[in-house]
Amino acid sequence: MQDLDQARNLLKKNNATLVIVKKGKVLFETDSSGIRGLLKAIERWGRELEGSSVADRLVGEAAAQLCAYSKVKKVFAVTLSKCGKDILEKYEIHCKYENLVPHILNIDKTDLCPFEKLVAGSDNPQEAYGRLKQ
């Protein structure tokens, strides 16, 4: 089974929010919400994430920037924002998704997600990572 399929299947089977697989090995899995999971994975695995496959429930600009920063190879998103898709394509990260939305909203659906606002306009994954890490 390919890494992306394995990650996607585990995401759904385990009701996780994020699963990262590389060479058939699950590197990271969490059910925590928001961008925390990706940040924890980066802190723990660092450059080992390069070439991995990520399955995530929500991928917006912030998550896409973190994937680009980590040099992830493939991404599956249940819900992907247009900005997130544009970033993944810019960094030649193969992506599959179920739902494409204009933006990722906050929990109340009243405004943009605060993490999206934090990285808005950043054209540099390293800079975006620094903003999100704070």
PyRosetta script that sets phi, psi and omega in degrees:
from pyrosetta import init, pose_from_sequence

init()
pose = pose_from_sequence("MQDLDQARNLLKKNNATLVIVKKGKVLFETDSSGIRGLLKAIERWGRELEGSSVADRLVGEAAAQLCAYSKVKKVFAVTLSKCGKDILEKYEIHCKYENLVPHILNIDKTDLCPFEKLVAGSDNPQEAYGRLKQ")
pose.set_psi(1, 137.2)
pose.set_omega(1, 179.4)
pose.set_phi(2, -73.8)
pose.set_psi(2, 154.1)
pose.set_omega(2, -175.8)
pose.set_phi(3, -55.5)
pose.set_psi(3, -44.3)
pose.set_omega(3, -177.2)
pose.set_phi(4, -65.8)
pose.set_psi(4, -41.3)
pose.set_omega(4, 177.6)
pose.set_phi(5, -64.4)
pose.set_psi(5, -41.7)
pose.set_omega(5, 178.9)
pose.set_phi(6, -62.2)
pose.set_psi(6, -45.4)
pose.set_omega(6, 179.7)
pose.set_phi(7, -62.7)
pose.set_psi(7, -45.5)
pose.set_omega(7, 180.0)
pose.set_phi(8, -62.5)
pose.set_psi(8, -44.7)
pose.set_omega(8, 179.7)
pose.set_phi(9, -62.4)
pose.set_psi(9, -42.5)
pose.set_omega(9, 178.6)
pose.set_phi(10, -67.0)
pose.set_psi(10, -37.4)
pose.set_omega(10, 177.7)
pose.set_phi(11, -55.7)
pose.set_psi(11, -47.1)
pose.set_omega(11, -177.1)
pose.set_phi(12, -77.5)
pose.set_psi(12, -44.5)
pose.set_omega(12, -177.3)
pose.set_phi(13, -62.9)
pose.set_psi(13, -42.4)
pose.set_omega(13, -175.4)
pose.set_phi(14, -94.3)
pose.set_psi(14, 3.7)
pose.set_omega(14, -177.3)
pose.set_phi(15, 52.7)
pose.set_psi(15, 40.7)
pose.set_omega(15, 179.4)
pose.set_phi(16, -84.9)
pose.set_psi(16, 168.3)
pose.set_omega(16, 174.2)
pose.set_phi(17, -103.7)
pose.set_psi(17, -19.7)
pose.set_omega(17, -178.3)
pose.set_phi(18, -154.2)
pose.set_psi(18, 133.6)
pose.set_omega(18, 174.0)
pose.set_phi(19, -137.4)
pose.set_psi(19, 133.6)
pose.set_omega(19, 178.2)
pose.set_phi(20, -122.7)
pose.set_psi(20, 126.4)
pose.set_omega(20, -178.3)
pose.set_phi(21, -126.6)
pose.set_psi(21, 140.2)
pose.set_omega(21, 175.8)
pose.set_phi(22, -141.7)
pose.set_psi(22, 125.5)
pose.set_omega(22, 179.5)
pose.set_phi(23, 52.5)
pose.set_psi(23, 42.2)
pose.set_omega(23, 176.8)
pose.set_phi(24, 79.6)
pose.set_psi(24, -1.2)
pose.set_omega(24, -178.8)
pose.set_phi(25, -107.3)
pose.set_psi(25, 132.0)
pose.set_omega(25, 176.5)
pose.set_phi(26, -77.5)
pose.set_psi(26, 113.6)
pose.set_omega(26, 178.9)
pose.set_phi(27, -84.3)
pose.set_psi(27, -34.5)
pose.set_omega(27, -173.1)
pose.set_phi(28, -156.4)
pose.set_psi(28, 140.3)
pose.set_omega(28, 175.0)
pose.set_phi(29, -148.8)
pose.set_psi(29, 137.4)
pose.set_omega(29, 179.6)
pose.set_phi(30, -150.6)
pose.set_psi(30, 161.6)
pose.set_omega(30, 172.1)
pose.set_phi(31, -119.1)
pose.set_psi(31, 14.1)
pose.set_omega(31, 178.2)
pose.set_phi(32, -74.7)
pose.set_psi(32, 149.8)
pose.set_omega(32, -175.9)
pose.set_phi(33, -89.3)
pose.set_psi(33, 166.9)
pose.set_omega(33, 176.4)
pose.set_phi(34, 73.4)
pose.set_psi(34, -156.8)
pose.set_omega(34, -174.0)
pose.set_phi(35, -89.5)
pose.set_psi(35, -4.5)
pose.set_omega(35, -176.5)
pose.set_phi(36, -54.5)
pose.set_psi(36, -41.9)
pose.set_omega(36, -178.1)
pose.set_phi(37, -59.6)
pose.set_psi(37, -47.0)
pose.set_omega(37, 178.8)
pose.set_phi(38, -64.5)
pose.set_psi(38, -39.9)
pose.set_omega(38, 178.4)
pose.set_phi(39, -63.5)
pose.set_psi(39, -41.6)
pose.set_omega(39, 177.6)
pose.set_phi(40, -63.9)
pose.set_psi(40, -41.3)
pose.set_omega(40, 179.1)
pose.set_phi(41, -62.2)
pose.set_psi(41, -42.1)
pose.set_omega(41, 179.0)
pose.set_phi(42, -64.9)
pose.set_psi(42, -43.6)
pose.set_omega(42, 178.7)
pose.set_phi(43, -60.8)
pose.set_psi(43, -41.2)
pose.set_omega(43, -176.1)
pose.set_phi(44, -77.9)
pose.set_psi(44, -45.3)
pose.set_omega(44, -171.6)
pose.set_phi(45, -102.6)
pose.set_psi(45, -20.6)
pose.set_omega(45, 178.0)
pose.set_phi(46, 51.5)
pose.set_psi(46, -129.5)
pose.set_omega(46, -176.0)
pose.set_phi(47, -70.1)
pose.set_psi(47, -10.4)
pose.set_omega(47, 175.0)
pose.set_phi(48, -64.7)
pose.set_psi(48, -18.1)
pose.set_omega(48, 179.3)
pose.set_phi(49, -73.7)
pose.set_psi(49, -15.8)
pose.set_omega(49, -179.9)
pose.set_phi(50, -57.3)
pose.set_psi(50, 128.2)
pose.set_omega(50, 178.9)
pose.set_phi(51, 85.4)
pose.set_psi(51, 2.3)
pose.set_omega(51, -178.4)
pose.set_phi(52, -82.7)
pose.set_psi(52, 172.2)
pose.set_omega(52, 176.1)
pose.set_phi(53, -117.0)
pose.set_psi(53, 134.6)
pose.set_omega(53, -176.2)
pose.set_phi(54, -117.1)
pose.set_psi(54, 132.1)
pose.set_omega(54, 170.2)
pose.set_phi(55, -117.3)
pose.set_psi(55, 125.8)
pose.set_omega(55, -174.4)
pose.set_phi(56, -138.6)
pose.set_psi(56, 145.7)
pose.set_omega(56, 178.4)
pose.set_phi(57, -66.2)
pose.set_psi(57, -45.5)
pose.set_omega(57, -177.6)
pose.set_phi(58, -127.4)
pose.set_psi(58, 124.9)
pose.set_omega(58, 175.2)
pose.set_phi(59, -126.3)
pose.set_psi(59, 112.4)
pose.set_omega(59, 174.6)
pose.set_phi(60, -114.2)
pose.set_psi(60, -159.9)
pose.set_omega(60, -179.1)
pose.set_phi(61, -60.9)
pose.set_psi(61, -42.4)
pose.set_omega(61, -177.6)
pose.set_phi(62, -62.7)
pose.set_psi(62, -50.9)
pose.set_omega(62, -179.5)
pose.set_phi(63, -63.9)
pose.set_psi(63, -39.7)
pose.set_omega(63, 179.1)
pose.set_phi(64, -63.4)
pose.set_psi(64, -40.7)
pose.set_omega(64, 177.3)
pose.set_phi(65, -62.4)
pose.set_psi(65, -40.5)
pose.set_omega(65, 179.0)
pose.set_phi(66, -66.9)
pose.set_psi(66, -36.7)
pose.set_omega(66, 176.4)
pose.set_phi(67, -65.3)
pose.set_psi(67, -41.4)
pose.set_omega(67, 177.2)
pose.set_phi(68, -64.6)
pose.set_psi(68, -43.1)
pose.set_omega(68, 178.8)
pose.set_phi(69, -58.0)
pose.set_psi(69, -40.1)
pose.set_omega(69, -176.9)
pose.set_phi(70, -85.6)
pose.set_psi(70, -4.0)
pose.set_omega(70, -179.4)
pose.set_phi(71, 59.2)
pose.set_psi(71, 42.3)
pose.set_omega(71, 174.5)
pose.set_phi(72, -64.3)
pose.set_psi(72, 148.1)
pose.set_omega(72, -176.9)
pose.set_phi(73, -92.4)
pose.set_psi(73, -38.9)
pose.set_omega(73, -175.8)
pose.set_phi(74, -141.8)
pose.set_psi(74, 148.7)
pose.set_omega(74, 180.0)
pose.set_phi(75, -135.7)
pose.set_psi(75, 136.1)
pose.set_omega(75, 168.0)
pose.set_phi(76, -116.9)
pose.set_psi(76, 133.7)
pose.set_omega(76, 177.3)
pose.set_phi(77, -129.4)
pose.set_psi(77, 135.9)
pose.set_omega(77, 171.0)
pose.set_phi(78, -65.9)
pose.set_psi(78, -46.5)
pose.set_omega(78, 176.1)
pose.set_phi(79, -127.4)
pose.set_psi(79, 126.3)
pose.set_omega(79, -178.2)
pose.set_phi(80, -123.4)
pose.set_psi(80, 134.4)
pose.set_omega(80, 176.1)
pose.set_phi(81, -85.9)
pose.set_psi(81, 158.3)
pose.set_omega(81, 178.1)
pose.set_phi(82, -59.1)
pose.set_psi(82, -43.6)
pose.set_omega(82, 178.1)
pose.set_phi(83, -61.4)
pose.set_psi(83, -43.3)
pose.set_omega(83, 178.7)
pose.set_phi(84, -61.1)
pose.set_psi(84, -43.3)
pose.set_omega(84, 178.8)
pose.set_phi(85, -61.7)
pose.set_psi(85, -43.7)
pose.set_omega(85, 179.9)
pose.set_phi(86, -60.3)
pose.set_psi(86, -41.6)
pose.set_omega(86, -180.0)
pose.set_phi(87, -67.4)
pose.set_psi(87, -45.5)
pose.set_omega(87, 178.5)
pose.set_phi(88, -58.4)
pose.set_psi(88, -43.3)
pose.set_omega(88, 179.1)
pose.set_phi(89, -65.8)
pose.set_psi(89, -39.9)
pose.set_omega(89, 179.9)
pose.set_phi(90, -59.1)
pose.set_psi(90, -39.5)
pose.set_omega(90, -178.4)
pose.set_phi(91, -95.7)
pose.set_psi(91, 15.4)
pose.set_omega(91, 175.2)
pose.set_phi(92, 54.8)
pose.set_psi(92, 43.8)
pose.set_omega(92, 175.0)
pose.set_phi(93, -99.6)
pose.set_psi(93, 116.9)
pose.set_omega(93, -179.7)
pose.set_phi(94, -62.2)
pose.set_psi(94, 132.8)
pose.set_omega(94, 179.6)
pose.set_phi(95, -134.4)
pose.set_psi(95, 145.1)
pose.set_omega(95, 171.9)
pose.set_phi(96, -127.2)
pose.set_psi(96, 150.4)
pose.set_omega(96, -179.1)
pose.set_phi(97, -155.2)
pose.set_psi(97, 162.8)
pose.set_omega(97, 176.0)
pose.set_phi(98, -99.4)
pose.set_psi(98, -38.7)
pose.set_omega(98, -177.4)
pose.set_phi(99, -131.9)
pose.set_psi(99, 130.9)
pose.set_omega(99, 175.0)
pose.set_phi(100, -108.2)
pose.set_psi(100, 125.6)
pose.set_omega(100, -177.8)
pose.set_phi(101, -124.0)
pose.set_psi(101, 157.8)
pose.set_omega(101, 179.9)
pose.set_phi(102, -64.1)
pose.set_psi(102, -41.4)
pose.set_omega(102, -175.7)
pose.set_phi(103, -148.8)
pose.set_psi(103, 159.1)
pose.set_omega(103, 170.5)
pose.set_phi(104, -93.8)
pose.set_psi(104, 125.5)
pose.set_omega(104, -176.6)
pose.set_phi(105, -99.3)
pose.set_psi(105, 166.3)
pose.set_omega(105, 175.1)
pose.set_phi(106, -70.9)
pose.set_psi(106, 175.6)
pose.set_omega(106, -176.2)
pose.set_phi(107, -58.6)
pose.set_psi(107, -38.7)
pose.set_omega(107, -178.7)
pose.set_phi(108, -78.7)
pose.set_psi(108, -7.5)
pose.set_omega(108, -178.3)
pose.set_phi(109, 62.5)
pose.set_psi(109, 29.7)
pose.set_omega(109, -178.4)
pose.set_phi(110, -105.4)
pose.set_psi(110, -11.9)
pose.set_omega(110, -175.4)
pose.set_phi(111, -162.3)
pose.set_psi(111, 174.8)
pose.set_omega(111, 175.2)
pose.set_phi(112, -63.3)
pose.set_psi(112, 151.0)
pose.set_omega(112, 173.8)
pose.set_phi(113, -57.1)
pose.set_psi(113, 137.7)
pose.set_omega(113, -179.1)
pose.set_phi(114, -60.0)
pose.set_psi(114, -31.0)
pose.set_omega(114, 178.7)
pose.set_phi(115, -71.1)
pose.set_psi(115, -33.9)
pose.set_omega(115, 176.6)
pose.set_phi(116, -65.3)
pose.set_psi(116, -41.8)
pose.set_omega(116, 178.3)
pose.set_phi(117, -62.8)
pose.set_psi(117, -38.7)
pose.set_omega(117, -176.9)
pose.set_phi(118, -62.6)
pose.set_psi(118, -36.0)
pose.set_omega(118, -177.2)
pose.set_phi(119, -103.0)
pose.set_psi(119, -1.2)
pose.set_omega(119, -178.0)
pose.set_phi(120, -52.8)
pose.set_psi(120, 130.7)
pose.set_omega(120, 176.7)
pose.set_phi(121, 82.2)
pose.set_psi(121, -6.5)
pose.set_omega(121, 177.9)
pose.set_phi(122, -76.3)
pose.set_psi(122, 125.5)
pose.set_omega(122, -179.7)
pose.set_phi(123, -104.7)
pose.set_psi(123, 15.6)
pose.set_omega(123, -174.2)
pose.set_phi(124, -133.3)
pose.set_psi(124, 112.4)
pose.set_omega(124, -178.8)
pose.set_phi(125, -57.2)
pose.set_psi(125, -34.9)
pose.set_omega(125, 179.0)
pose.set_phi(126, -64.4)
pose.set_psi(126, -43.3)
pose.set_omega(126, 177.6)
pose.set_phi(127, -64.3)
pose.set_psi(127, -43.7)
pose.set_omega(127, 178.8)
pose.set_phi(128, -61.1)
pose.set_psi(128, -43.2)
pose.set_omega(128, 178.0)
pose.set_phi(129, -59.3)
pose.set_psi(129, -44.2)
pose.set_omega(129, 178.7)
pose.set_phi(130, -60.8)
pose.set_psi(130, -42.7)
pose.set_omega(130, 178.9)
pose.set_phi(131, -64.1)
pose.set_psi(131, -44.5)
pose.set_omega(131, -176.8)
pose.set_phi(132, -71.5)
pose.set_psi(132, -33.6)
pose.set_omega(132, -179.2)
pose.set_phi(133, -65.2)
pose.set_psi(133, -34.3)
pose.set_omega(133, 178.3)
pose.set_phi(134, -68.7)
pose.dump_pdb("model.pdb")
